[in-house]
Amino acid sequence: MTLKLNKNSEMALENIIVLIFIFVFTVIMMHKYYAFTEFAKKAEFIKEIHELNLALISYRVKYKKFPKNLSVLTKKGYIKNIKTDDRDYPITPFGKRFVYKRKYGKVLK
């Protein structure tokens, strides 16, 4: 028993195969894109922690104590490149506030 395809059905089968290939390629590329954006957010998060810790050290050198909270650094101009919420607290690339321990004078990961 042989399967005979006419010209129209051969063309439809080729189109279906091409569409499946495009779908699989798109899914793979979307996965890679989200993985790269997550990696970029993590790298930015680490960079911002270092920037905040340097601002804390600068504040302590000038005022001989650590600030009560991180919004003080924003209001006094020690940090400028980090996004803030409506109360001037710096927020992570993930949308949450940084964890600040005044006792240690550090922003934690």
C-alpha positions in Angstrom: 0.0 0.0 0.0 1.5 3.3 -1.0 0.4 6.8 0.0 -0.1 9.0 -3.0 0.0 12.7 -2.5 -1.1 15.2 -5.0 0.7 18.5 -5.5 -1.6 20.5 -3.2 -1.2 18.1 -0.3 2.6 18.0 -0.7 2.7 21.8 -0.4 0.4 21.7 2.7 2.7 19.1 4.3 5.7 21.2 3.6 4.0 24.3 5.1 3.1 22.4 8.3 6.7 21.2 8.7 8.0 24.8 8.3 5.5 26.1 10.8 6.5 23.5 13.3 10.2 24.4 12.8 9.4 28.1 13.3 7.4 27.4 16.5 10.2 25.2 18.0 12.8 27.8 17.1 10.7 30.6 18.6 10.2 28.7 21.9 14.0 28.0 22.2 14.8 31.7 21.5 12.2 32.9 24.1 13.7 30.6 26.7 17.2 32.0 25.9 16.0 35.6 26.0 14.4 35.1 29.5 17.5 33.4 30.8 19.7 36.3 29.6 17.4 38.9 31.1 17.5 37.1 34.4 21.3 36.9 34.3 21.4 40.6 33.5 19.1 41.4 36.5 21.3 39.4 38.8 24.5 41.2 37.6 22.8 44.6 38.1 21.6 43.5 41.6 25.2 42.7 42.6 26.5 45.9 41.1 23.9 48.0 43.0 24.7 46.2 46.3 28.4 47.3 45.9 27.3 50.8 45.0 25.1 51.0 48.1 27.8 49.7 50.4 30.3 52.3 49.0 27.7 55.0 49.6 27.2 53.7 53.2 31.0 53.9 53.8 31.1 57.4 52.4 28.2 58.5 54.6 29.9 57.0 57.7 33.1 58.8 56.9 31.3 62.1 56.7 28.8 61.8 59.5 30.6 59.3 61.8 27.6 57.0 61.9 25.5 54.9 59.5 22.2 56.2 58.3 18.9 55.1 59.8 17.7 53.8 56.5 18.7 53.8 52.8 16.3 56.6 51.9 18.7 59.0 53.6 21.3 58.1 51.1 19.0 59.0 48.3 17.9 62.2 49.8 21.4 63.4 50.6 22.6 62.5 47.0 24.9 59.6 47.8 23.1 57.3 45.3 21.6 58.5 42.0 21.7 55.6 39.5 19.5 53.2 41.5 15.7 53.2 41.1 13.7 54.2 44.1 10.1 53.6 45.3 7.7 56.4 46.3 9.4 56.8 49.7 12.9 57.2 48.2 14.0 53.7 49.2 16.3 52.1 46.6 14.7 49.0 45.0 16.3 46.0 43.4 16.0 45.2 39.7 13.4 42.6 40.9 11.2 45.3 42.4 11.8 44.8 46.1 13.6 46.9 48.7 17.2 46.2 49.5 17.8 44.6 52.9 19.9 47.0 55.1 21.4 46.1 58.4 22.3 49.3 60.3 24.2 47.4 63.0 26.6 46.1 60.4 26.4 49.0 58.0 25.8 46.8 55.0 23.3 46.0 52.4 22.8 42.2 52.3 22.4 39.9 49.3 
